[in-house]
Amino acid sequence: MAGLVLGVESIPDGLASGLLAGVNPVAGLYGYLYGMIGGALFTSTAFMTVQATGAMSIIVADVDLASRDDPARSLFTLTILTGVVMIIAGLLRLGSFLRFVSNSVMTGFVTAVGINIVLGQLNDFSGYDAQGSNRVVRAFDLIFNLDKAEFGPVVVGTVTIILIVGLQRTRLGALGMVVAVVVGSAVAAVFRSADRDIVLVRDIADVPSSLPFIQLPIISEVPYLLIPALSLAFVGLVQGAGVSAGFPNNDGSLPSNSQDFVGQGAGNILAGLFQGTPVGGSMSASAIVSDAGARSRTALFFAGLVMAVVLLAFASLVELIAIPSVAGLLIVVGVGTIKPAKVRTVALTGKVPLTVMSITLVLTLIIPLQFAVLVGVSLSVLLFVIRQSSRLVTFRLEIRDDGRVREVEPPSELPPGEVVVLQPFGAIFFATASVLLEQMPTVTPASRHSVVILRIRGSDDAGATFLDILGQYARALRDADCKLMIVTNNQHVIDQIDERMVTQAIDIKNVYRGTEYVGETVRQAYDDAVEWVVQHIAESTETVETVETGSTSETVPTAGRSGHEDTPSDQLAL
């Protein structure tokens, strides 16, 4: 029953996806049929239904395949190339990289896709051929020419929308979409009998009563189609990850995003070979088969069988489906894609997420979607870098005689004769290097005979930018007769410091390798630093006494460990 429901529902939905993509609607049917079967063979998520999604169809529509020498074969080539990219991503285990796509970017992108779906159907829904460079401009053209909208298509589309919304709340569920499209097409037949011109599927494509033969790709088209294929793969993989998270396996096994990448790639290659559109993990189709009572992935194979039977036995009836009715179906899908609650949540999170979401939404509306996807990915990476760099916080660790360690704010200026232990919390990389420098005490001419101990933990790589800034700070300390000591638990970082500090700004003897005992090495470095401070203050005092020819100061400078209860924190007792 689950396969029957999904198979029947996929007929109008597949035609709609092809129409949305601006290609032969039959290619959408083939993409649904073969993509679903190919994906079911390899995905780790049992109920993941690999079919065309609204976002992917919009990307295909923006590729301008009509300008190619053979638009149909270019479409199939794009589908296969998308599958190859997905399989490579799966084999390279790139599923973990999806976490770098921020929620604000995806919310803006998905919202804009929903708006694009609705705007893209207004021509078919109204019967008016609006003009403009993009969907937004064409929507305004329609608004300014509402008097040119045709009565028949508007009625057919409106009847379909009302029926879908109403019937989906009944026992029919997803089958309500099929019933709505059938009734809408029947209304269109009435209008046509009254000499009202309403476009049917047969007016724009022939639905063959047979399954397609294998169609090989055009290799020379690969350079032109590579960026769209990357965008399609990214969108499909992200949406597929959402399916994996939303539909756990009945047997309790954990799905693998990387294996699901391979499954979606296999679905695309099979769909492309058999003349279908690009496909990916579909949240709506997966929900349909799951809600209909599917117990295993066998339901997906049965759904494919149902689609094949309908195409072979009822192709003539499929040709009678009214295009305005399909447009009404897509408008419902587009509106359902927009999630106001998610938009509100991102907006309330902060100014940066709101700005990123807004930029992604606007760009997705006004530029081709394949480039908007790349911009969205770039924004995700940029947002990640900004957040990580702003999260770096540096504390001073005061080591007390009773063994306790106190975290306090570091001093703004490095005082004389002190040992200052600094502990940065956050990622250490090129973007946070300058932030760390700003949070460290400023070295002044009065900062003499002091030691700064920088404790670096959890960092596998220091990076050239960080080491350069660290070298600058070390040289400033050296010029003020101070020094920098480093404590780290990573040998690779120690090796980098040894190789990069060719100017001897940081003596490798002052770099300590941490042990498995927390705080042990820091205390050792602290003890060595205190000894160094005491020794240098004593040497400085002796020098002063020698220069003062026969007179000695009544007051001898004192030094001691910072943190003594009987000594000020900015003074060391000698």
C-alpha positions in Angstrom: 0.0 0.0 0.0 2.8 2.4 0.8 4.4 1.8 -2.6 1.0 2.2 -4.3 0.4 5.5 -2.7 3.9 6.9 -3.5 3.8 5.5 -7.1 0.4 7.1 -7.9 1.3 10.4 -6.3 4.6 10.5 -8.1 2.9 10.7 -11.5 1.6 14.3 -11.2 4.5 15.2 -9.0 7.0 14.0 -11.5 5.3 16.0 -14.3 5.3 19.0 -12.1 9.1 18.7 -11.4 9.8 18.5 -15.1 7.6 21.5 -15.7 9.3 23.4 -12.9 12.7 22.6 -14.4 11.6 24.1 -17.7 12.2 20.8 -19.6 10.0 18.0 -21.0 7.7 17.0 -18.1 8.2 13.4 -19.1 11.9 13.8 -18.1 10.6 14.6 -14.6 8.6 11.3 -14.6 11.7 9.3 -15.6 13.8 11.0 -13.0 11.3 10.1 -10.3 11.1 6.5 -11.5 14.8 5.6 -12.1 16.2 7.9 -9.4 14.0 6.3 -6.8 15.0 2.7 -7.8 18.7 3.6 -8.1 18.8 5.3 -4.8 17.0 2.5 -3.0 19.8 0.1 -4.0 22.6 1.9 -2.2 21.3 4.4 0.5 21.8 3.6 4.1 18.6 5.3 5.1 15.8 2.8 4.3 13.0 5.3 3.6 15.1 7.9 1.7 13.2 8.5 -1.5 15.5 9.8 -4.2 13.4 12.1 -6.4 13.6 15.6 -7.9 13.2 18.4 -5.3 11.9 21.9 -5.8 15.3 23.4 -5.2 17.0 21.1 -7.7 14.4 21.7 -10.4 14.8 25.5 -10.0 18.6 25.1 -10.5 18.0 23.1 -13.7 15.6 25.8 -14.9 18.4 28.5 -14.4 21.0 26.5 -16.3 19.5 27.6 -19.7 19.7 24.2 -21.3 17.7 25.5 -24.3 20.7 27.4 -25.5 22.7 24.1 -26.0 22.9 22.3 -29.3 21.0 19.3 -27.9 19.0 20.4 -24.8 17.6 17.0 -24.0 21.0 15.2 -24.0 22.5 18.1 -22.1 19.9 17.6 -19.4 20.8 13.9 -19.2 24.5 14.7 -19.1 23.8 17.1 -16.2 22.0 14.4 -14.3 24.8 11.9 -14.8 27.5 14.5 -13.9 25.6 15.4 -10.7 25.6 11.7 -9.8 29.3 11.4 -10.4 29.9 14.4 -8.1 27.7 12.8 -5.4 29.4 9.4 -5.6 32.9 11.1 -5.3 31.7 13.0 -2.3 30.4 9.8 -0.7 33.6 7.8 -1.4 35.7 10.7 0.1 33.6 10.6 3.2 32.6 14.3 2.9 29.4 13.9 4.8 30.9 15.5 7.9 31.5 18.7 6.0 27.7 19.4 5.8 28.0 20.7 9.4 29.7 23.8 8.1 26.5 24.9 6.3 24.8 27.2 8.8 21.1 27.1 9.6 20.8 30.7 8.7 22.1 30.1 5.2 19.9 27.1 4.6 16.8 28.8 6.0 17.3 31.8 3.7 18.0 29.4 0.7 15.0 27.1 1.3 12.7 30.1 1.9 13.8 31.7 -1.4 13.4 28.4 -3.2 9.8 28.2 -2.0 9.2 31.8 -3.2 10.8 30.9 -6.5 8.6 27.9 -7.0 5.5 29.9 -6.5 6.7 32.8 -8.7 7.8 30.3 -11.4 4.2 29.0 -11.8 2.4 32.3 -12.1 2.5 32.2 -15.9 1.0 28.8 -16.2 -1.5 29.5 -13.4 -2.7 32.8 -15.0 -2.4 32.1 -18.6 -0.4 35.3 -19.1 3.1 35.2 -20.6 4.8 37.7 -18.2 8.2 39.1 -19.4 11.3 39.8 -17.3 14.9 38.9 -16.6 14.0 36.8 -13.5 11.0 35.4 -11.7 10.6 38.5 -9.4 10.5 40.9 -12.4 8.0 38.6 -14.2 5.8 38.5 -11.1 5.7 42.3 -11.0 4.9 42.3 -14.8 1.9 40.1 -14.0 0.7 42.3 -11.2 0.7 45.3 -13.5 -1.2 43.3 -16.1 -3.7 41.4 -14.1 -6.4 42.3 -16.6 -4.6 40.1 -19.1 -4.9 37.0 -16.9 -7.2 34.3 -18.5 -10.2 33.1 -16.6 -10.0 29.4 -17.5 -6.5 28.6 -16.2 -7.0 30.7 -13.0 -10.2 28.7 -12.2 -8.5 25.3 -12.9 -5.4 26.2 -10.8 -7.6 27.6 -8.0 -9.8 24.5 -7.9 -6.7 22.3 -7.7 -5.2 24.3 -4.8 -8.4 24.2 -2.8 -8.8 20.5 -3.3 -5.2 19.7 -2.4 -5.4 21.7 0.8 -8.8 20.2 1.8 -8.2 16.6 0.7 -4.8 16.3 2.4 -6.5 16.6 5.7 -8.8 13.6 5.0 -8.0 9.9 4.9 -6.8 10.3 1.3 -3.7 12.1 2.6 -1.1 12.2 -0.2 -3.5 10.7 -2.7 -5.5 13.9 -2.3 -3.0 15.5 -4.6 -3.7 13.0 -7.3 -7.5 13.5 -6.9 -7.1 17.2 -7.0 -5.1 17.2 -10.2 -7.6 14.8 -11.8 -10.5 17.0 -10.9 -8.7 20.1 -12.0 -7.9 18.5 -15.3 -11.6 17.5 -15.6 -12.5 21.2 -15.1 -10.0 22.1 -17.8 -11.8 19.6 -20.2 -15.0 21.5 -19.6 -13.4 24.8 -20.5 -11.8 23.3 -23.6 -15.2 22.0 -24.7 -16.4 25.7 -24.5 -13.5 26.7 -26.7 -11.4 28.0 -23.8 -7.7 27.5 -24.5 -6.1 25.6 -21.6 -2.7 23.9 -22.1 -2.5 20.1 -21.4 0.5 17.9 -21.1 0.1 16.6 -24.6 0.3 20.2 -25.9 3.9 20.5 -24.7 5.2 16.8 -24.7 4.3 13.4 -26.0 4.1 10.8 -23.2 5.3 7.5 -24.8 3.6 4.3 -23.7 7.0 2.7 -23.3 10.0 3.0 -21.0 13.0 4.9 -22.3 16.2 3.5 -23.8 19.7 4.3 -22.5 21.0 7.7 -23.6 24.7 8.3 -23.3 26.0 11.7 -22.1 27.7 14.4 -24.2 31.3 14.6 -22.8 32.0 18.0 -24.4 29.2 19.5 -22.3 30.9 18.7 -19.0 32.9 22.0 -18.6 29.7 24.1 -19.1 27.6 21.9 -16.8 30.2 21.4 -14.0 29.2 24.3 -11.8 25.5 23.5 -12.1 26.3 19.9 -11.3 28.3 20.9 -8.2 25.3 23.1 -7.0 22.8 20.4 -7.7 25.0 17.9 -5.8 25.3 20.2 -2.8 21.6 20.9 -2.6 20.7 17.3 -3.0 23.2 16.2 -0.4 22.1 18.7 2.2 18.4 17.8 1.7 19.3 14.2 1.8 21.1 14.7 5.2 17.8 16.2 6.4 16.0 13.0 5.3 18.6 10.8 7.1 18.0 12.8 10.3 14.2 12.8 10.0 13.6 9.1 9.1 15.5 6.7 11.3 15.8 3.1 10.2 13.3 0.6 11.8 16.1 -1.8 12.7 17.9 0.8 14.7 20.9 0.9 12.5 22.6 4.3 12.2 22.5 5.9 8.7 25.7 7.2 7.1 25.6 10.5 5.2 28.5 9.4 3.1 26.8 6.2 2.1 23.6 8.2 1.3 25.7 10.4 -0.9 26.6 7.3 -2.9 23.0 6.2 -3.1 21.8 9.5 -4.4 24.7 9.5 -6.9 23.6 6.1 -8.1 20.0 7.4 -8.5 21.2 10.3 -10.6 23.4 8.1 -12.9 20.5 5.7 -13.5 18.1 8.6 -14.0 20.4 10.3 -16.4 21.1 7.1 -18.5 17.3 6.7 -18.8 16.6 10.3 -19.8 15.6 11.7 -16.4 16.1 15.0 -14.5 18.6 15.4 -11.6 17.3 13.9 -8.3 18.2 13.9 -4.6 16.9 12.9 -1.2 13.2 14.2 -1.1 11.8 15.0 2.3 8.2 15.1 1.1 8.4 11.8 -0.8 10.1 10.1 2.1 7.4 11.4 4.4 4.7 10.1 2.1 6.0 6.5 2.0 6.8 6.5 5.7 3.3 7.8 6.7 1.7 5.3 4.3 3.1 2.5 6.5 6.2 1.4 4.7 8.2 -1.2 6.6 11.3 -1.5 4.4 12.9 -0.1 1.2 10.9 -2.6 -0.8 8.1 -0.1 -0.8 10.3 2.2 -3.0 10.8 -0.6 -5.6 7.0 -1.3 -5.6 6.4 2.5 -6.2 8.7 2.4 -9.2 6.7 -0.6 -10.5 3.5 1.3 -10.1 4.9 4.3 -12.1 6.1 2.0 -14.8 2.7 0.3 -15.1 0.9 3.7 -15.3 3.3 4.9 -18.0 2.9 1.7 -20.1 -0.9 1.3 -19.7 -2.2 4.8 -19.2 0.1 7.2 -21.1 -2.9 8.6 -23.0 -4.6 9.6 -19.7 -1.4 11.2 -18.4 -1.4 13.5 -21.5 -4.7 14.9 -20.5 -3.4 16.4 -17.3 -3.9 20.2 -17.3 -0.8 22.4 -16.9 -2.6 25.0 -14.8 -3.6 22.1 -12.5 0.1 21.1 -12.2 1.0 24.7 -11.5 -1.5 24.8 -8.7 0.1 21.7 -7.2 3.5 23.3 -7.4 2.2 26.5 -5.8 1.0 24.4 -2.8 4.4 22.7 -2.7 6.2 26.1 -2.8 4.1 27.6 0.0 4.7 24.5 2.1 8.5 24.9 1.6 8.4 28.2 3.4 8.7 27.8 7.2 7.8 31.1 8.9 8.7 29.6 12.3 12.3 28.9 11.2 12.6 32.3 9.7 11.5 33.9 12.9 13.9 31.7 15.0 16.9 32.8 12.9 15.8 36.4 13.0 15.6 36.4 16.8 19.0 34.6 17.1 21.1 37.7 16.3 22.0 40.4 13.7 24.7 38.3 12.0 22.4 35.2 11.4 19.6 37.5 10.3 21.9 39.4 7.9 23.3 36.1 6.4 19.8 34.7 6.0 18.6 37.9 4.3 21.5 38.1 1.9 21.1 34.4 0.9 17.4 34.9 0.4 17.7 38.0 -1.8 20.6 36.6 -3.9 18.7 33.3 -4.5 15.7 35.4 -5.8 17.7 37.6 -8.2 20.6 35.5 -9.5 20.7 32.0 -11.1 20.3 29.4 -8.3 23.5 27.5 -9.1 25.5 30.6 -8.3 23.3 31.4 -5.3 24.2 28.0 -3.9 27.9 28.7 -4.2 27.4 32.1 -2.5 25.5 30.4 0.3 28.3 27.9 0.8 30.8 30.8 0.9 28.6 32.7 3.4 28.5 29.5 5.6 32.3 29.3 5.7 32.6 33.1 6.3 30.1 32.9 9.1 32.0 30.0 10.6 35.3 31.9 10.6 33.6 35.0 12.1 32.0 33.0 14.9 35.2 31.1 15.7 37.4 34.2 15.7 34.9 36.1 17.9 34.7 33.2 20.4 38.4 33.3 21.4 38.7 34.4 25.0 42.0 34.6 27.0 42.2 34.3 30.8 45.1 34.7 33.2 45.8 31.7 35.4 47.0 32.7 38.8 48.8 29.8 40.4 48.5 30.0 44.2 50.6 28.4 46.9 47.7 26.2 48.1 47.6 24.4 44.7 44.5 26.2 43.4 44.4 28.0 40.0 42.3 31.1 39.6 41.1 32.4 36.3 41.1 36.2 36.1 41.2 38.9 33.4 44.7 39.4 32.0 46.3 42.8 32.7 46.1 45.4 30.0 49.8 46.1 30.3 52.5 43.7 31.3 53.7 44.7 34.8 57.4 44.5 35.8 58.8 41.6 37.6 55.9 39.2 37.2 55.0 35.9 35.7 51.8 36.0 33.7 50.2 32.7 32.7 47.8 33.1 29.8 45.2 30.5 28.7 43.3 31.2 25.4 40.0 29.4 25.0 38.8 28.8 21.4 40.2 27.8 18.0 43.8 28.9 17.2 44.0 29.7 13.5 44.8 32.6 11.2 41.6 34.6 11.9 42.1 34.4 15.7 45.8 35.2 15.8 45.2 39.0 15.9 42.4 38.6 18.4 44.7 36.7 20.7 47.4 39.4 20.3 44.8 42.1 21.3 43.9 40.1 24.5 47.5 39.7 25.6 49.1 42.3 27.9 50.8 45.2 26.1 54.6 45.3 26.5 55.8 48.8 27.6 59.3 50.1 28.5 58.4 49.6 32.1 57.7 45.9 31.6 61.1 44.6 32.6 62.1 41.3 34.0 58.7 39.6 33.4 57.7 36.4 31.8 54.6 35.6 29.8 53.6 31.9 29.7 51.2 31.0 26.9 49.4 27.7 27.3 48.1 26.3 24.1 45.9 23.2 24.2 43.7 21.4 21.7 45.5 22.9 18.7 46.9 20.5 16.1 48.4 23.2 13.9 49.7 26.7 14.7 49.7 28.1 11.2 52.0 30.7 9.7 49.9 33.7 10.6 49.7 32.7 14.3 53.5 32.0 14.5 54.3 35.3 12.9 52.2 37.3 15.4 53.7 35.2 18.2 57.2 36.0 17.0 56.4 39.7 17.0 55.2 39.5 20.6 58.2 37.5 21.6 60.6 40.1 20.1 58.7 42.9 21.9 59.2 41.0 25.1 62.9 40.4 24.4 63.5 44.1 23.7 62.0 44.9 27.1 64.2 42.4 28.8 61.4 39.9 29.2 60.7 36.6 27.6 57.9 34.3 26.3 57.4 30.7 27.3 55.0 28.3 25.6 53.3 25.2 27.0 51.6 22.9 24.5 50.6 19.3 24.4 51.1 18.9 20.6 54.6 18.0 19.2 53.7 19.2 15.8 53.1 22.7 17.1 56.5 22.5 18.9 58.2 21.5 15.6 56.5 24.4 13.8 57.8 26.8 16.4 61.3 25.4 16.1 61.3 25.7 12.3 59.6 29.1 12.0 61.4 31.0 14.8 64.7 31.3 12.9 65.3 34.7 14.5 65.5 33.1 17.9 62.6 35.3 19.0 61.4 32.2 20.9 64.1 29.9 22.3 63.1 26.3 21.8 64.3 25.7 25.4 61.3 27.9 26.5 58.8 25.6 24.8 57.4 22.9 27.1 55.7 19.7 26.0 52.6 19.0 28.1 52.0 15.6 29.7 48.9 13.6 30.4 48.6 15.2 33.8 46.7 18.4 33.6 48.6 21.5 34.9 51.9 19.6 35.6 53.9 21.2 32.8 52.4 24.7 33.4 53.5 24.5 37.1 57.0 23.5 36.0 57.2 26.3 33.5 55.9 28.7 36.1 58.6 27.6 38.6 61.3 28.1 36.0 59.9 31.5 35.1 59.9 32.6 38.7 63.5 31.5 39.1 64.4 33.5 35.9 62.6 36.6 37.2 64.4 36.4 40.6 67.7 35.9 39.0 67.4 38.8 36.5 66.1 41.2 39.2 69.1 40.3 41.4 71.5 40.8 38.5 70.0 44.1 37.7 70.3 45.2 41.4 73.9 44.3 41.5 74.6 46.2 38.4 72.9 49.3 39.8 74.9 49.0 43.0 78.2 48.7 41.1 77.5 51.7 38.9 76.6 53.9 41.9 80.4 54.2 43.0 80.3 53.6 46.7 76.7 54.2 47.4 74.0 51.5 47.7 70.3 52.0 47.7 68.5 51.7 51.0 65.7 49.9 49.3 66.5 46.7 47.4 63.9 45.7 44.7 61.9 42.7 45.7 60.3 39.9 43.7 58.2 37.0 44.4 55.5 34.7 43.0 52.3 36.3 41.9 49.3 35.1 43.9 50.9 35.1 47.5 48.3 36.0 50.0 50.8 38.2 51.9 52.2 39.9 48.8 50.5 42.1 46.2 49.7 40.3 43.0 51.9 42.7 41.0 55.0 42.2 43.0 57.5 39.3 43.4 59.2 38.7 46.8 62.9 38.0 46.4 
